[in-house]
Every structure is written in structure tokens, then in C-alpha cells.
């Protein structure tokens, strides 16, 4: 770490615990007026650029505060060395937090005023990406106008600074650690902040999220994608998916028919997330990033319209979720990214434990954009079998879930060479006064469908009534294995035959002298399977 000796104006290098106490400067850069590392070594007391004045004033103020060293980002980093630049940017938050005092130079504040003055919140310093961490990290800060007259301190103006920036007041006062704040709320602090280089939007947030990553200038928006991936690897906080953009809509499609990948394109998408908190009373999700997307094992729910939802954060006492849609092969996309959905407790009672890949980038290089309509999804559904149920029938489980669309109640996706199989566990109430001793009878059964993707042929069905026996549970475990290991239809059918499950499309129940076959007057029950092209 390079520091300027405030008395001699010479750069001195320190390593680790040898580093002395120092003051640090926070400011906005002026184009072609800042002093580089090489320039300061050659002419530490020059007036060739206005940047020298800032350095001089910083040194003078440090001496008045009893400090012998200062750090200024323009001239204390050798930017000709990529290794040194990377180390400095990855250490920036730490360096600001260890400073004895941070001097904030507001170059566009004409004169010394209090924190309530309108000119303060209009200062450019509050709009820059790098100054976000420079406001949060130091414990002690002093603010100065353009003539270096003192205005106020961070302690005195913490409430006003919180209102201007949206940063949690307890964070500004160092009364809570940053780890106590969810990802979405921290991202919201960076909304509307800008940097000269697009990559710096991401790099300036590394310290706030306590992560490190290599710098790749030239990668553009990919830097923010990498930042989110690193955050996901270090924190099981699903609020990183809690972004929304109320203007996001694909061409002429409705918002409900607009889809997207699951990661945000910039911190601006987290506008409105400043009061979000991490999920409570939910099992901690397990998720990681791979080349296939964001792999999540979490509990999904169903909204009132049968749409799959994934809870991601809380707002006061409300749980908020994103809508997701299965597009096949274990891939999910986000549906209607313009908003979040409020989740009621009843919507999580029939919870679905799945481990899909949430798409972080389009399938196939350049095949479709980050925001899209129905066309790419339809291209992934080469075949389909729609299941139509009676109103009082409920699907309790489904296999394989990778080929099941909860909204359309549709099996889809196998290639031409795959004949297709699917299984559903369905709970139904027989019609009329059909009762059993102890109350109304619930009919639980497994429905198997085979060969639904075979061209020019009708699918075959097998219906098996379940009673919760060990053999019934063994069938469900077999379904899990078949789905996980991608069994073909022949293997599933053969295993059913081995378990003495006959191929049949109707069932008959007899109890207390009454028989229900599904053909009673006024009580016809059925399931219709509709083949889709």
C-alpha cells in the first residue's frame, strides 16, 4: 500500500501490519486533471493540474488532525501494473474502513452549508459508483466544500445522508454489520449510480458484498453478471433474485407473457428494494452457479392461478416471490419480471421441492435475448400432452418434473426418438354421497402415461389406486429414480409389470355395498389427455 507522507509529500510503501495510521480522501475525478502515480513521483509539489490542490489540502488537514500519512486514489495506485490495480480495487473497502478519518471533498458545493441544504444532495459525489463504499466503510468522515471549508461530519449528518442515499441508518452508523442486510437491499443503494467505465459499476460493489474477483476491463456488462455469480457462491440469500423492472415488457407481448433470465442486468433493477429483508422461517436454499445456470434446490409454491413461484425475500410481514416457468430439461425462466408476487401461507402448503437450473443466460449462444416472448419457449416444446382434470382433482406430485409445466398441466419436451412417459399422483373426491366409514372417501391414485410423443399413435395409460402401503411408497420411490436417471418408457412399464401393476385406464371401487366406477349417473369422472403438436 502506497501512502503519501503528509510532511514531505513523498510516496512511501507499506506492507501489512507496518502500515501507519492514515487519513483517506473521497472525491469525484475531474477529467485530465487528476495526478497519476508516475506524475506524483516526478513532481510531488507541482501545480500543473488542479488535482495537486486536492492532494495538498488533504495533507494539510491530516497534519492538523495529527496524522502523518494520507491515501489518495489518483496517485497512490500504480495503474500501469495490472496486479497492483487489481489488489487496490479488491482492497479498497478495507483501506477506507481502516482509515482514521475520511475527508470528503465536494467540488461542486460552492460554500460551507449544513447537511439539510438542497445543494448537498445535488452534489455529483452522491451519484458516483465508487463513492458508495467510501461512504459506508469509514467510521469517521468530514465533509468539505469546494473551498475546503468544513461543512459537517458523518456522525452529525447520518440521518440526512441516509435519506439522500437510501442506505440503512444503522449501517451508516456502524451499529449493524453489512452481513445483516440482504443482497437486494444492498444492491438498491447502488441504483442510479454511474461510473466512467461500465465494469466499475460491479467492481465498486465488491467490498460491500465482501467478495474478491479478478478485473477484466473490456468485459462490459458481464462484470455485473460475474459479481452476482460470486455473491451467490458466498451467500445463500435468494433476495439476489428479488429485482424487478415495471417497464420491462417484450415487444407487443403482455407483461404476463414476457420472460427473462433470472439475474439482473444492473443495480438499477433493484430500485424499490431498500426495505427488503432476507427470508425468514424458510429452509435455507442450496444454490450455486454453473455453466447451465443457477442451480437451486428450494421449496417452490403455487399462486392462486397455478403458477409456480419461488419465495425470494420479505417486506415487513409479507413474503415476496418471483414467478418461474419450466421450459424443459430442468431449465426454468422467470415470468413477468416487471413485478414481484406477494405469497400467502396457503400458497406454500402444497410446496414443491425441485432443483432446477434457473437460466442466467439464454440457451445457445445468441439464440435469444435476455428478455423474450413465447417463441423461444415454443421451440423447446417439440411435443406435448395436456392433462385435463375434473375441478375437484388435485395433482399432488409429478414425474419427471423436468418435463411438466404446472401452469398448462402439460407434459412436454422429449425428442422424436423419445417416446415419452410421465406420471402424476392425483387426489380426488368421488361424487355424490360416496362415503366410507369415518367420513368422506378420498381417492388417491397414480396415473402413468406412455408413448405420448410417438408420432401417429395414441398414448397408453395406467391407473393405480394407492392406499399408502409400503408397495405404493415403493412405486413413488421408483418414479423418483426413473425421473432422476432419465429412464425410458420401456423401463418404467417393465418395472410396473414386475410390481404387478396392470395396464388399465379405469378403476373400480367398492365400499359398504356401493360401487363407483366413474359411470354413475351425474358422477362421471375422468381425465383427458390431449396431444399437442
Backbone torsions as a table, in degrees:
resi	resn	phi	psi	omega
1	UNK	NA	125.1	177.7
2	UNK	-89.3	133.1	175.9
3	UNK	-126.9	149.1	175.7
4	UNK	-91.8	126.3	171.7
5	UNK	-69.9	115.8	-173.2
6	UNK	-63.9	-22.8	-178.4
7	UNK	-90.6	-43.3	-176.9
8	UNK	-92.0	-17.3	-176.2
9	UNK	64.5	25.9	178.5
10	UNK	-105.6	146.5	176.7
11	UNK	-78.6	136.3	175.9
12	UNK	-131.6	141.9	-177.4
13	UNK	-102.1	136.8	179.6
14	UNK	-131.3	150.6	-179.4
15	UNK	-127.9	130.5	171.8
16	UNK	56.8	-129.0	-174.3
17	UNK	-71.0	-9.5	177.5
18	UNK	-74.7	-13.7	-174.9
19	UNK	-65.0	125.6	179.8
20	UNK	-79.9	173.8	174.1
21	UNK	-65.2	143.9	-176.0
22	UNK	-150.0	158.9	169.4
23	UNK	-99.1	159.1	-176.7
24	UNK	-136.0	147.5	-177.5
25	UNK	-105.0	137.3	170.9
26	UNK	-121.4	127.7	-173.9
27	UNK	-160.2	174.0	172.5
28	UNK	-104.8	142.2	-175.4
29	UNK	-79.2	147.3	173.0
30	UNK	-109.3	129.3	-175.2
31	UNK	-59.0	127.8	177.3
32	UNK	63.3	13.0	179.6
33	UNK	-116.7	-1.1	-179.0
34	UNK	-88.5	148.9	-176.0
35	UNK	-91.7	123.7	-179.8
36	UNK	-82.4	169.8	178.0
37	UNK	-57.6	-48.3	-177.9
38	UNK	-65.6	-40.7	180.0
39	UNK	-65.2	-38.4	-177.9
40	UNK	-70.8	-34.7	176.6
41	UNK	-62.8	-42.0	-176.9
42	UNK	-74.7	-41.1	-176.1
43	UNK	-138.1	79.1	-176.4
44	UNK	-68.2	-16.5	-177.7
45	UNK	-121.1	25.3	-178.2
46	UNK	-77.6	159.8	173.7
47	UNK	-116.3	20.1	-175.2
48	UNK	-64.8	-28.0	179.2
49	UNK	-127.9	152.1	179.2
50	UNK	-66.4	-20.4	178.7
51	UNK	-61.5	-25.7	178.5
52	UNK	-63.5	-34.8	-179.0
53	UNK	-63.0	-41.1	178.6
54	UNK	-61.7	-42.7	179.9
55	UNK	-63.4	-44.2	-178.8
56	UNK	-63.0	-45.2	-179.7
57	UNK	-64.9	-36.8	177.4
58	UNK	-62.7	-44.1	179.3
59	UNK	-63.7	-43.7	-179.7
60	UNK	-62.6	-42.6	-179.4
61	UNK	-67.6	-36.7	177.8
62	UNK	-61.8	-43.5	178.8
63	UNK	-61.5	-41.6	178.0
64	UNK	-62.9	-29.5	179.2
65	UNK	-89.8	6.8	176.6
66	UNK	80.2	22.7	179.7
67	UNK	-113.5	142.8	-175.4
68	UNK	-101.1	-9.5	-175.8
69	UNK	-133.6	151.2	176.4
70	UNK	-136.9	158.4	175.7
71	UNK	-126.6	127.7	178.5
72	UNK	-128.0	124.8	-171.0
73	UNK	-63.0	-29.7	-176.4
74	UNK	-65.9	-37.9	-171.8
75	UNK	-119.2	0.2	-179.6
76	UNK	-103.6	10.8	175.2
77	UNK	-127.0	125.9	175.5
78	UNK	-82.2	92.8	-174.4
79	UNK	-74.1	-7.7	174.3
80	UNK	-75.3	-14.9	177.6
81	UNK	-102.6	112.6	-179.0
82	UNK	-63.5	-33.9	179.3
83	UNK	-66.5	-43.6	-179.9
84	UNK	-68.4	-38.3	178.0
85	UNK	-63.3	-43.4	179.6
86	UNK	-63.6	-43.6	178.5
87	UNK	-61.5	-43.1	-177.9
88	UNK	-64.0	-45.3	-177.8
89	UNK	-68.2	-37.9	177.8
90	UNK	-71.0	-20.8	-178.7
91	UNK	-101.7	-3.1	-169.1
92	UNK	-56.0	-48.2	-178.5
93	UNK	-60.5	-42.7	179.5
94	UNK	-62.7	-42.6	-178.6
95	UNK	-64.7	-40.1	177.8
96	UNK	-68.6	-36.6	-179.1
97	UNK	-70.3	-27.0	-178.3
98	UNK	-88.3	-10.1	-179.9
99	UNK	-65.4	143.8	177.5
100	UNK	-69.1	-32.6	178.2
101	UNK	-157.2	146.1	176.6
102	UNK	-115.0	127.4	177.2
103	UNK	-97.5	123.0	178.6
104	UNK	-102.6	116.4	-178.7
105	UNK	-101.0	110.4	-179.2
106	UNK	-95.6	91.8	-171.2
107	UNK	-65.7	-23.8	-178.2
108	UNK	-103.3	15.9	173.5
109	UNK	-98.3	108.4	-169.0
110	UNK	-59.7	-39.1	-176.3
111	UNK	-149.8	168.7	-178.1
112	UNK	-66.4	124.0	178.3
113	UNK	-139.2	170.0	176.8
114	UNK	-81.6	169.7	-176.1
115	UNK	-67.4	-17.0	179.9
116	UNK	-85.4	-7.5	-178.5
117	UNK	-67.1	134.0	-179.7
118	UNK	-57.1	-29.1	-179.5
119	UNK	-63.8	-24.9	-178.1
120	UNK	-67.9	-52.1	-176.9
121	UNK	-68.2	-16.3	177.1
122	UNK	-87.1	-0.8	-179.3
123	UNK	-66.9	140.9	-179.6
124	UNK	-61.0	-26.7	-178.1
125	UNK	-55.5	-31.6	-177.7
126	UNK	-81.3	-2.6	-177.9
127	UNK	-108.8	-4.2	-174.0
128	UNK	-94.1	145.9	-175.4
129	UNK	-64.5	-46.8	-173.4
130	UNK	-67.8	-28.1	-175.6
131	UNK	-75.1	-9.7	177.2
132	UNK	-62.8	-54.4	179.5
133	UNK	-67.9	-26.7	179.6
134	UNK	-71.6	-20.7	174.3
135	UNK	-84.7	-35.2	-174.7
136	UNK	-81.4	-43.3	-169.2
137	UNK	-67.0	-48.5	-174.8
138	UNK	-71.7	144.6	175.4
139	UNK	-80.9	-34.4	-176.2
140	UNK	-120.2	126.6	-178.9
141	UNK	-138.2	142.6	174.5
142	UNK	-124.5	133.0	-177.5
143	UNK	-105.2	137.9	-176.9
144	UNK	-129.1	146.9	175.0
145	UNK	-80.5	180.0	-175.0
146	UNK	-65.4	-19.9	175.9
147	UNK	-95.8	12.4	178.2
148	UNK	64.7	27.0	170.9
149	UNK	-85.9	134.9	-177.3
150	UNK	-66.2	140.1	-179.0
151	UNK	-108.9	-59.7	-177.4
152	UNK	-164.5	172.7	177.6
153	UNK	-112.8	165.8	177.8
154	UNK	-63.0	-40.5	178.9
155	UNK	-61.1	-43.9	-177.3
156	UNK	-69.6	-31.9	-170.2
157	UNK	-113.5	20.2	-174.0
158	UNK	-60.7	-38.5	-179.9
159	UNK	-67.3	-42.9	178.4
160	UNK	-65.7	-40.3	178.7
161	UNK	-64.7	-36.3	177.5
162	UNK	-65.0	-41.2	179.1
163	UNK	-66.5	-39.4	-178.5
164	UNK	-68.0	-41.4	-171.3
165	UNK	-100.6	-18.0	-175.6
166	UNK	79.6	4.9	-178.3
167	UNK	-77.4	136.7	177.7
168	UNK	-50.6	129.6	-176.3
169	UNK	-61.0	-38.5	180.0
170	UNK	-66.2	-28.3	176.5
171	UNK	-71.8	-43.8	178.9
172	UNK	-61.5	-36.6	-178.7
173	UNK	-86.0	0.9	-178.5
174	UNK	59.2	35.9	176.6
175	UNK	-94.3	-12.2	174.6
176	UNK	-137.4	147.4	175.5
177	UNK	-75.9	156.9	177.5
178	UNK	-59.9	-28.9	-179.0
179	UNK	-65.8	-15.7	179.3
180	UNK	-78.8	-9.4	-177.0
181	UNK	-105.4	136.7	-177.6
182	UNK	-71.5	162.4	-176.4
183	UNK	-59.3	-45.0	-176.4
184	UNK	-61.2	-40.8	180.0
185	UNK	-66.3	-41.8	178.7
186	UNK	-64.7	-39.1	176.6
187	UNK	-61.7	-35.2	-177.9
188	UNK	-64.4	-26.1	178.4
189	UNK	-65.5	-25.8	-176.9
190	UNK	-91.1	-0.7	-179.1
191	UNK	-61.0	144.3	176.8
192	UNK	65.5	4.5	175.5
193	UNK	-87.4	147.7	-173.9
194	UNK	-129.2	159.7	176.7
195	UNK	-138.5	156.8	179.3
196	UNK	-62.8	-42.0	178.5
197	UNK	-106.4	134.6	-175.2
198	UNK	-58.0	-37.4	-177.8
199	UNK	-61.7	-29.6	-176.4
200	UNK	-68.1	-18.4	173.3
201	UNK	-57.9	-41.3	179.0
202	UNK	-80.0	-46.7	-175.2
203	UNK	-62.1	-31.7	-178.8
204	UNK	-71.4	-11.7	-178.6
205	UNK	-99.6	-5.0	-175.0
206	UNK	-59.0	-44.0	-178.3
207	UNK	-66.4	-37.2	-179.9
208	UNK	-63.4	-32.9	179.2
209	UNK	-98.3	4.6	176.1
210	UNK	55.5	48.7	176.5
211	UNK	-129.5	162.3	175.6
212	UNK	-127.6	143.4	175.1
213	UNK	-157.4	153.5	-178.9
214	UNK	-67.4	152.4	178.5
215	UNK	-91.9	132.3	179.4
216	UNK	-132.1	74.3	179.7
217	UNK	-63.3	132.4	-173.6
218	UNK	112.1	-12.2	-178.8
219	UNK	-81.9	-12.6	176.2
220	UNK	62.4	-132.2	-174.7
221	UNK	-64.6	-19.1	178.9
222	UNK	-61.1	-24.9	179.5
223	UNK	-60.7	-40.7	179.8
224	UNK	-71.5	-32.1	174.5
225	UNK	-64.7	-42.8	178.4
226	UNK	-64.3	-39.8	178.6
227	UNK	-58.5	-46.9	-179.9
228	UNK	-63.4	-37.8	177.8
229	UNK	-62.7	-42.2	179.0
230	UNK	-66.2	-38.6	177.8
231	UNK	-62.7	-43.2	-180.0
232	UNK	-61.0	-39.2	-179.2
233	UNK	-67.2	-24.4	-173.7
234	UNK	-105.1	-9.9	-174.7
235	UNK	-146.7	128.3	178.3
236	UNK	-84.4	51.5	-174.8
237	UNK	-111.7	107.2	-176.9
238	UNK	-73.5	-4.5	179.1
239	UNK	-66.5	-10.8	174.4
240	UNK	-63.4	-17.4	177.3
241	UNK	-96.0	3.9	-172.0
242	UNK	-88.2	22.3	177.2
243	UNK	-77.7	159.8	174.2
244	UNK	-158.9	155.8	-179.3
245	UNK	-139.9	104.2	-173.4
246	UNK	-66.9	-9.3	177.6
247	UNK	-97.7	-1.0	-173.7
248	UNK	-79.0	115.8	-179.1
249	UNK	-154.8	134.7	-176.4
250	UNK	-89.0	111.8	174.3
251	UNK	45.0	-125.6	-175.0
252	UNK	-88.3	-0.7	-178.1
253	UNK	-71.4	153.7	172.5
254	UNK	-71.3	164.3	178.5
255	UNK	-62.4	-34.4	179.5
256	UNK	-67.3	-24.0	178.8
257	UNK	-102.4	17.7	175.2
258	UNK	-102.6	134.4	-177.9
259	UNK	-124.4	161.8	178.7
260	UNK	-155.9	167.8	167.8
261	UNK	-72.7	171.1	-165.3
262	UNK	-94.9	-11.8	179.4
263	UNK	-94.8	149.6	-179.3
264	UNK	-74.4	155.0	178.9
265	UNK	-86.8	-21.6	179.5
266	UNK	-165.3	167.3	176.3
267	UNK	-61.6	-20.2	179.9
268	UNK	-59.8	-26.3	-179.7
269	UNK	-70.8	-10.9	179.5
270	UNK	-97.3	11.5	174.4
271	UNK	-59.4	132.4	-177.6
272	UNK	92.8	2.5	-178.2
273	UNK	-102.4	12.4	-171.2
274	UNK	-70.5	-12.3	178.0
275	UNK	-110.7	6.1	-179.0
276	UNK	-71.4	149.5	174.9
277	UNK	-131.1	166.0	-178.5
278	UNK	-69.6	152.7	179.6
279	UNK	-58.0	139.1	174.7
280	UNK	-117.7	154.6	176.4
281	UNK	58.3	28.1	173.8
282	UNK	-123.7	143.4	176.3
283	UNK	-60.7	137.0	-179.2
284	UNK	-61.0	124.0	179.5
285	UNK	-71.4	155.2	173.8
286	UNK	-110.1	118.9	-180.0
287	UNK	-150.8	152.4	-178.3
288	UNK	-154.8	164.5	-179.1
289	UNK	-104.1	134.1	175.1
290	UNK	-133.3	-177.9	178.8
291	UNK	-72.0	-6.8	176.9
292	UNK	-96.9	-11.8	-179.4
293	UNK	134.9	-162.8	178.9
294	UNK	-89.8	109.9	-177.3
295	UNK	-86.0	116.1	-174.2
296	UNK	-121.7	132.5	166.4
297	UNK	-117.0	106.5	-174.2
298	UNK	-152.1	171.4	179.0
299	UNK	-91.5	117.4	176.7
300	UNK	-94.1	157.2	176.7
301	UNK	-126.4	-177.1	177.4
302	UNK	-125.8	132.0	176.4
303	UNK	-81.4	-175.0	-174.6
304	UNK	-67.1	-12.6	-179.9
305	UNK	-106.8	12.3	179.8
306	UNK	79.5	10.6	-180.0
307	UNK	-82.0	133.1	177.6
308	UNK	-69.8	136.2	-179.7
309	UNK	-130.9	149.4	177.7
310	UNK	-122.0	110.9	177.1
311	UNK	-61.7	135.3	-175.3
312	UNK	-127.1	-21.8	-178.0
313	UNK	-166.9	179.8	176.2
314	UNK	-127.2	150.3	173.0
315	UNK	-129.5	106.3	-172.0
316	UNK	57.5	-117.6	-178.4
317	UNK	-99.3	7.1	-176.8
318	UNK	-101.8	140.4	173.2
319	UNK	-94.6	132.7	180.0
320	UNK	-111.4	146.4	-175.2
321	UNK	-139.2	159.7	170.6
322	UNK	-102.8	149.6	173.6
323	UNK	-85.5	137.3	179.3
324	UNK	-128.4	158.0	-178.2
325	UNK	-137.3	131.1	178.1
326	UNK	-77.2	123.9	178.2
327	UNK	-109.5	4.7	176.1
328	UNK	107.0	157.9	177.4
329	UNK	59.8	24.9	178.9
330	UNK	84.2	9.1	-179.8
331	UNK	-99.1	135.1	172.7
332	UNK	-118.4	147.8	171.2
333	UNK	-121.7	166.1	177.2
334	UNK	-87.9	138.8	177.6
335	UNK	-109.7	135.8	-179.0
336	UNK	53.2	70.1	179.7
337	UNK	-74.7	9.2	179.7
338	UNK	-79.9	-11.0	-176.5
339	UNK	-157.9	168.0	172.0
340	UNK	-106.5	158.0	179.9
341	UNK	-108.6	138.9	174.3
342	UNK	-82.1	134.1	-173.1
343	UNK	-109.8	124.3	174.1
344	UNK	-89.6	157.3	-179.3
345	UNK	-57.1	-34.7	-178.9
346	UNK	-66.0	-22.9	-178.6
347	UNK	-79.9	-8.9	178.8
348	UNK	-111.0	7.0	-179.7
349	UNK	-71.0	-38.9	175.6
350	UNK	-96.4	68.0	-172.3
351	UNK	-77.8	140.9	-178.4
352	UNK	-107.8	116.9	175.9
353	UNK	-90.8	113.4	-178.9
354	UNK	-131.8	163.8	176.0
355	UNK	-135.2	64.0	-178.0
356	UNK	-79.7	173.2	168.5
357	UNK	-101.2	114.4	174.6
358	UNK	-81.9	122.3	-173.1
359	UNK	-65.8	127.3	175.3
360	UNK	-101.7	-11.9	174.9
361	UNK	-153.1	159.0	-176.8
362	UNK	-59.2	150.0	175.5
363	UNK	-71.9	123.6	-179.3
364	UNK	80.3	127.5	-176.1
365	UNK	-58.6	120.0	175.4
366	UNK	71.6	12.2	-175.9
367	UNK	-74.6	-34.3	173.5
368	UNK	-159.1	162.1	-174.9
369	UNK	-77.3	175.0	-179.2
370	UNK	-64.5	-34.0	176.6
371	UNK	-113.7	133.1	-170.6
372	UNK	-153.7	170.1	177.8
373	UNK	-104.0	-148.6	-173.5
374	UNK	-77.0	-28.0	-169.3
375	UNK	-53.6	-49.7	-179.8
376	UNK	-62.0	-33.1	179.7
377	UNK	-69.1	-41.6	180.0
378	UNK	-64.2	-32.9	179.5
379	UNK	-67.5	-20.3	179.0
380	UNK	-90.6	-3.7	-179.2
381	UNK	-112.7	82.6	-175.8
382	UNK	-72.1	-30.4	179.3
383	UNK	-140.6	159.8	179.1
384	UNK	-155.6	149.2	174.3
385	UNK	-132.5	111.0	-179.1
386	UNK	-88.4	132.6	179.5
387	UNK	-103.1	119.7	-179.9
388	UNK	-108.4	120.8	-176.0
389	UNK	-110.9	159.7	169.5
390	UNK	-67.2	155.1	-175.3
391	UNK	-57.5	-33.2	-176.5
392	UNK	-94.7	16.6	173.0
393	UNK	-99.0	137.4	-178.2
394	UNK	-127.0	131.9	175.5
395	UNK	-81.5	120.7	-176.1
396	UNK	-96.6	-39.2	177.2
397	UNK	-143.1	160.5	-180.0
398	UNK	-145.2	143.9	178.7
399	UNK	-139.6	139.4	-16.9
400	UNK	-78.2	135.0	-176.8
401	UNK	-62.6	-23.2	-179.2
402	UNK	-65.1	-20.7	-177.9
403	UNK	-113.5	24.3	-176.9
404	UNK	-124.9	128.0	175.3
405	UNK	-101.5	114.0	-175.5
406	UNK	-66.0	-34.0	-176.1
407	UNK	-71.0	-50.1	-177.8
408	UNK	-88.0	-2.6	-174.3
409	UNK	48.2	63.0	-167.8
410	UNK	-136.2	127.9	165.5
411	UNK	-86.9	137.0	-175.9
412	UNK	-155.1	166.0	162.1
413	UNK	106.9	-20.2	-175.7
414	UNK	-67.7	150.9	176.8
415	UNK	-74.0	171.8	-176.8
416	UNK	-58.4	-32.5	-177.1
417	UNK	-76.8	-13.1	-178.5
418	UNK	-97.5	121.2	-177.8
419	UNK	-74.2	-22.2	175.4
420	UNK	87.6	134.9	170.3
421	UNK	-145.0	154.7	177.1
422	UNK	-156.4	156.3	179.4
423	UNK	-142.0	142.7	178.0
424	UNK	-131.5	139.9	167.9
425	UNK	-98.8	120.5	-172.4
426	UNK	-120.6	137.5	175.7
427	UNK	-111.3	129.6	-176.6
428	UNK	-138.1	153.0	173.6
429	UNK	-107.1	115.8	177.0
430	UNK	-58.5	153.9	-173.8
431	UNK	-77.1	171.0	171.9
432	UNK	66.0	-141.6	-176.2
433	UNK	-103.2	27.5	-179.1
434	UNK	-69.4	107.2	-177.5
435	UNK	-128.5	162.9	174.5
436	UNK	-120.8	159.2	176.0
437	UNK	-54.1	129.7	179.6
438	UNK	98.5	-3.6	177.7
439	UNK	138.8	-175.2	-177.6
440	UNK	-67.7	141.1	-174.5
441	UNK	-86.3	134.5	174.9
442	UNK	-107.4	126.6	-179.8
443	UNK	-97.6	114.1	176.9
444	UNK	-108.6	132.6	179.6
445	UNK	-150.6	159.5	174.7
446	UNK	-102.4	129.4	176.3
447	UNK	-109.7	121.2	175.8
448	UNK	-109.4	139.1	177.8
449	UNK	-126.7	129.3	-178.0
450	UNK	-124.7	146.3	171.9
451	UNK	68.8	23.6	-176.0
452	UNK	-73.5	-13.5	178.6
453	UNK	-100.9	2.3	-179.1
454	UNK	-74.8	126.6	-177.5
455	UNK	-59.8	138.6	173.2
456	UNK	54.8	40.5	176.3
457	UNK	-145.8	150.9	178.6
458	UNK	-84.2	141.5	177.0
459	UNK	-69.3	156.7	176.3
460	UNK	-104.4	144.0	-177.0
461	UNK	-121.2	147.9	170.3
462	UNK	-133.7	126.2	178.4
463	UNK	-114.4	127.8	-178.2
464	UNK	-130.7	116.1	178.4
465	UNK	-73.1	135.5	-179.2
466	UNK	-112.5	150.2	-179.6
467	UNK	-129.4	13.9	179.3
468	UNK	77.5	18.3	-179.9
469	UNK	-78.4	170.9	178.5
470	UNK	-61.9	-37.7	180.0
471	UNK	-67.4	-34.9	176.8
472	UNK	-66.1	-41.8	178.2
473	UNK	-64.9	-34.3	178.1
474	UNK	-64.3	-36.0	177.3
475	UNK	-63.9	-42.0	179.4
476	UNK	-65.7	-38.1	176.4
477	UNK	-65.0	-37.0	176.0
478	UNK	-62.4	-40.9	178.1
479	UNK	-60.4	-41.2	178.4
480	UNK	-60.4	-45.9	-179.9
481	UNK	-64.6	-43.2	-179.3
482	UNK	-61.9	-40.1	179.6
483	UNK	-69.8	-43.1	-177.4
484	UNK	-67.5	-37.5	-176.6
485	UNK	-96.3	4.8	174.9
486	UNK	59.1	51.5	176.6
487	UNK	-64.4	151.5	173.4
488	UNK	-87.5	168.0	-175.3
489	UNK	-60.0	-33.5	-178.7
490	UNK	-63.5	-42.2	-179.6
491	UNK	-63.4	-42.3	-179.7
492	UNK	-65.0	-46.5	-179.5
493	UNK	-62.1	-41.4	179.1
494	UNK	-64.6	-38.3	179.1
495	UNK	-68.0	-36.7	175.7
496	UNK	-62.9	-43.9	178.7
497	UNK	-61.7	-39.0	178.9
498	UNK	-65.3	-25.0	177.9
499	UNK	-96.6	16.9	176.0
500	UNK	60.2	38.0	174.4
501	UNK	-102.4	106.7	-176.0
502	UNK	-74.3	156.6	175.2
503	UNK	-82.1	115.8	179.8
504	UNK	-155.6	153.5	-176.6
505	UNK	-111.0	-0.2	176.6
506	UNK	-133.6	158.2	175.4
507	UNK	-130.7	154.6	179.3
508	UNK	-130.3	132.0	-179.7
509	UNK	-116.8	139.5	176.0
510	UNK	-129.2	129.2	-179.7
511	UNK	-156.6	138.7	178.4
512	UNK	45.9	42.9	175.7
513	UNK	80.9	1.5	-179.3
514	UNK	-116.6	148.1	179.8
515	UNK	-122.9	136.0	174.2
516	UNK	-125.3	121.0	-178.8
517	UNK	-115.0	-1.3	-175.1
518	UNK	96.0	-0.8	-178.6
519	UNK	-116.9	14.4	178.5
520	UNK	-66.3	146.2	178.5
521	UNK	-56.4	129.3	-179.9
522	UNK	73.2	4.2	-174.3
523	UNK	-130.8	23.7	179.4
524	UNK	-65.0	127.5	178.3
525	UNK	-121.4	147.3	-179.4
526	UNK	-167.6	166.2	175.2
527	UNK	-126.0	130.1	-179.6
528	UNK	-109.0	129.1	174.0
529	UNK	-106.6	117.1	-177.1
530	UNK	-107.1	119.9	177.3
531	UNK	-74.7	133.1	177.7
532	UNK	-111.9	141.4	-178.6
533	UNK	-67.5	NA	NA
